[in-house]
Amino acid sequence: MLYDDLARIRADAPLVHNITNYVAMNSTANALLAVGASPVMAHALAEVEEMVGLARALVLNIGTLSPPWVEAMLRAGAAARARGIPIVLDPVGSGATRYRTETARRLLDAVAPTIVRGNASEIASLAPDAGAAAVGGTKGVDSTRGSEETAGMARALADRRRCVVCVSGATDVVVGGGRLARVRNGHPLMARVTALGCTASALIGAFAAVDPDPFQATVHAMAVMGIAGEMAAERAEGPGTLQLHLLDALHRMSAADLTARARIEGP
């Protein structure tokens, strides 16, 4: 099943519409191309709704916020919801400042994303009982928590919002619809490369574009991302070359690689 999704992405090349941040644009686009999807980065108010009409998934990433981008996300999200295509929200830095936290919560309310992926601190800031105290709980855009300790908050968020929630970390925890899975793939060197979390969210969009089960799509995307990181780390000399080898790993990943390396616990 895991390789089936990857094969469908490579066969269909689904268009994934990203409204993402300046830091992540290049990395995200290249990773989507490497895995076989077709990326587009479009945030202009004049075209976001039309672009959504061409896409099979929408990824919203609040990493470099500004008011026009927030409005673009709201318009694109409404268009995607009307079309019934999956929406992935990456609440980058939610919990660090009031603006980020309020924007993430506003998007949750207005857009009703299909999938939310963030680190433990970001997800904790959006939990139903987080309140105003959630602001300041994130170190810039980095987590001050572990994914396992946030699993209960993720489940509460998933239940309240009727979505799938992925808490990324040393172990990725995915919850939604009464299901829970843990993905234990990845490599510590990945934490030394910027935008790999954003890249994971984009890959979730690609997998959700071809798999009608958003929980399964999220688990599969996180496994592929983690396995690519492992394969890249075996060849890399440091963070710089990890980025290069990660793209190659996504491009050449085989069914045998997934079978041998995937460490998924749960449904």
Order of alpha helices (4+ residues) and beta strands (2+ residues): alpha-beta-alpha-beta-alpha-beta-alpha-beta-alpha-beta-alpha-alpha-beta-beta-beta-alpha-alpha-alpha-alpha-beta
